[in-house]
Amino acid sequence: MDDMASVGKISASSDSVSTLNSEDFVLVSRLGDETPSTNNGSDDEKTGLKIVGNGSEQQLQRELEDVLMDPSVAEVTPGPHHVGEGDRCYPTTAAPPQSGPAPPKLDMVLPVQGAQEDDGSVSSPGTPVPDEDSVVFSKLTYLGCASVNAPRSEVEALRMMSILRSQCQMPLDVTLSVPGVSEGTVRLLDPQSSTEISNYPIYKILFCVRGHDGTPESDCFAFTESHYNAEIFRIHVFRCEIQEAVSRILYSFATAFRRSASKAPLLTQAPPLTPDSDVFTFTVSLEIKEDDGKGTFSAVSKDKDRQSFKLRPGMDKKIVIYVQQTSNKELAIERCFGLLLSPGKNVRNSDMHLLDLESMGKSSDGKSYIITGSWNPNTPQFQAVNEETPKDKFMYMTTAVDLVITEVEEPVRFLLETRVRVCSPTDRLFWPFSKRSYTETFYLKLRQLERKSNTDTLYEVVSLENETERERKKTTASPGILSSASHGSMVPSPPEDDEEEDNDEPLLSGSGDVSKECAEKILETWGDLLSKWHMNLAVRPKQLPALVRSGVPEALRGEVWQLLAGCHNNDHQVEEYRTLITKESPQDSAITRDINRTFPAHDYFKDTGGDGQDSLYKICKAYSVYDEEIGYCQGQSFLAAVLLLHMPEEQAFSVLVKIMFDYGLRELFKQNFEDLHCKFFQLERLMQEYIPDLYSHFLSIGLEAHMYASQWFLTLFTAKFPLYMVFHIIDLLLCEGISVIFNVALALLKTSKDDLLQADFEGALKFFRVPVPKRYRSEENAKKLMELACSMKISQKKLKKYEKEYHTMREQQEQQEAPIERYERENRRLQEANMRLEQENDDLAHELVSSKISLRKDLDNAEEKADALNKELLITKQKLIDSEDEKRRLEEESAQLKEMCRRELDKSESEIKKNGSIIGEYKQICSQLSERLEKQQTANRGELEKIRLKVEGCEKCSVLFSKEGRLKAVSAPKEGSEEETDEEKEALQAQLREMELELAQTKLQLVEAECKIQDLEHHLGLALNEVQAAKKTWFNRTLSSIKTVTGAQGKETT
């Protein structure tokens, strides 16, 4: 690699070395003897597990069991940033994080490390620097160091860089020496004398970072180190006079961690293994996953005709690479150096784009190394593979993975060129049984280098070619950073659904889709049968076996399976299940381990912690508690998963119990699998009768039934075969019993006879493991197999005969055994039984102690509750006494109120009577005054009439009055008579005014009486309200009488 070309790319793409993704896992292992221990000085430090991000320790231990068991595995931390010509990311070592939010302690003095911190191989400060393979940088200024709590946090590192740059008062000019290997040491040198000021071993440096462009810290860089046996983490900050040198320095740090040629020595010094040849074969598979819109990623399918991946635009994707070595001495893959992607083929290295790494590590079986990276297709560089592809066309996509292999000098790049098509979002992309990965075979030719140490083996790469290039006899050698030849054409994968599948990977359990569509006539037939069956559940309909042999419709399987198993009335089992899931299971770890391996190809069970795995865990746990003799056995989870796909977990548990007990499946697990071996003997005897030539062939190659049929009997074919076939087998099992396994097994052997007769021992085992399950992915092949199985007649009488033969044979074998061997075997059996009984005794004792403790706790809780209830009772009694006192007080107040009401009532009655008499007197006076007034007026009118007549009869007076009685104007001499008339009128008017005044006074008295009546009515209303509040019966009657009296008196007053 050209270092200068790499420098330019670092400055634009990388700000830090060893920046971790949120889901990365870091393995921390003990270094070699020359490396000081980071476990507080202890030399006994073992491989440990450090988790960075969102993972859990249990999850990682399950995923990386093989890695954790190997104490020689080197620690690796993938980084997400791309660097250099090959667009590499920088890994570095890991250290346990310092906990506790402590404020940064600034130290402007350069710490000097003494020689006692390292081995004698590291020079002490002040001594001349020995010659070593390193890069020296001058014109640097040391700004100081400070303690940090998060040594891998880029944010904290940049913050400390800013603080030290602004507060540095005594900068120190230094020269920096960065080694080229991970066993070296970073040294600070005096620029004048070239003497060493301080040194930092590479294994102690955890993180490197540079200042962001456009900030005052753009000319600075820093690295963090574990100080004093990893108890303290410190950051050292430097400033470069030449800003462009910062990128070159970070590149040199990355080079120091690029590989580790020397590993920790083994406990026993064994001579290195020598390879059989100089060619190492690897198979590399590519799988693309897309966001399915439900928060998970599902593998995309491939076009059957063109062998191209079918993608959807705008969806987040993941690239998964599987690398497996298939020949020669095993080479250990240390880490992934980068996962790159580019549209097109024959692309240049500079056109490749780095993907963010999510995880890397060995598979659960330890055979493959798996790298997963996230791909956002909406970025501009991937625009070509994010636009819909025209119909009948496709495009190419190139994927590269760079791996660091322990014993290979330089990283190795595997390059995959695949076809892709971007389809419309409405297209159906996920076809059942479609092949979803692309696999290529690579041949890596290595040459061993001469080494001084006999314990180290190091190879250099001579060439790397894929299968296509090898066939075309084109060899491409790459002495530097290797990549597979990008000028070769892509080899199409074999057809997806071919029966002669050349892929050696076995079929994943839970594969295949089962359609719920069914002919209307079949559904009507089943509907009629179920209607009749529900009328009498104790008797199976006669036509049921014939219908079951044809297969139960998928939509009805849940109901039919429960009826066949006799779980139609299982309320007690449902309640028992809900109790069992609350108890602890002694086999919890085994159950948890198997759950992730059950039906990984099925969407319902593939998500860790999802609803499917949660229900499956509860069923297996409940059964392990329910059946204490057998407990949980491997294979039960597959059968439980099949049941869960058709019914709720409570009903699935009930059917599982029926199959284990009533159908005799649990007998296979008892007495050291004695009944299972009997089944193997019966199967071989049936083969001898039905397929004698295959039986003879198996005898000749030494292939016994237990070598290939164990899983058939223990899991009822649920572990490896497609779901369509599995469901049909469960139909027959529930209808006809466990003997149907013999029918299916013989049918499988018959249909595969030609292939098996040509196979040797290894070939036959491989044929049973891979091609046989894959052959029945086709629904048509599965139907033919089940028809053949149903057509084979195997009588129970014959099976009983073979069972007797087996037991007779076992007895003969036991008799032929030497007495000592027989007694030893019997002794072992008794010891096992004794151990089992002791274990049961211990369990019972533990349960007894637990029960006593639980009862004691319950008793204490009951006593505490009783004390609390007694306190509440005392409080309640006190409240009762207070309530009775309050009641007596209220009764006294009520009596007083009654007495007051009586007095007020009497007073009101007397007032009413008095007012009534006054009103009557007023009325009488008024009537008398009215009569007197009328009489007076009548008398006055009569007198006036007499006077008028007398005036008219008098000549003198007639002159003074008119006929109407009005006074005429008279002369002066008549003044005397006029005065007399006026006096008489005035007397009359005065009398009239007196009468009017007397009438006005009478009316005033009447008004005053009415006001008093209203006042009394107001007081009466208040009394009524008080009486209603008291709610006393006698007062209601009193009020009614008061209302009656008041109403009557009011009417009289009116």
Disulfide bonds with the S-S distance in Angstrom:
none
